[in-house]
């Protein structure tokens, strides 16, 4: 089992640190004594995160889709790091909402390149360094929708199921190396991810991206700070899979008990969800 030493006073690397869970985790780990190495595509978001840090940090504006940039970033982090690497958190992600039959191919490719290949590039860039020091953890962000699937989320589910499979296989490969691989499955977290996404239509038939964001926010009951605390505790306790929020825990149980028919229980609630969310959304 991992001890608290995997995080405390060790360098933490976090992608997508300009907002949401990435920012909350950066602030939390910095407060726990970790030097933090942070990247994001948004320089303004990175600056806002850094203003909240209490310890040493390194930042880089980075597109996680760029494999060479990820490799260069890893070398830069290792050269800078005031302490051994503790955790590498591949957190950057985006959302697309559309039906598969008439999906915009470029939207799905954009999402897969960030949500899946960004995780692969980030993992592979740092793995040689972690293996060489015989300690640390690769922490990859999946989702509740890496446990169950949902209509209009074909690409998103594909990416998050892929992250889950990749990380679980990686965990087996790393057995005996001293390095761990961890999957994180957040439920509804109140972050800007939906506002920055590409929304054509959602499962309730809404085509207004702003309404999609408001509806998501209305049901996202877990804060980024709560998610960051759960992630830190899970890593410190040696967990290989970290579920965040009661919705993630419930859907994990539902998917396990009814692996083919779980949506038969969800579908009847959709009309009620439409009425409730449209009321909350002001429609």
Buried (B, 14 or more C-beta within 10 A) or exposed (E): EBEEEBBBBBBBBBBBBBBBBBBBBBBBBBEBEBBBBBBBBBEEBBEEBBEEBEBBBBBBBBBBBBBEBBBBBBEBBBEEBEBBBBBBBBBBBBBBBBEEEEBEEEBBEBBBBBBBBBBBBBBBBBBEBBBEEEBBBBBBBBBBBBBBBBBBBBBBBBBBBBBBBBBBEBBEEBEEBEBBBBBBBBBBBBBBBBBBBBBBBBBBEBEBBEBBBBBBBBBBBBBBBBBBBBBBEBBBEEBBBBBBBEBBBBBBEBBEEEEEEBBEEBEEEBEEBBEBBBEEBEE
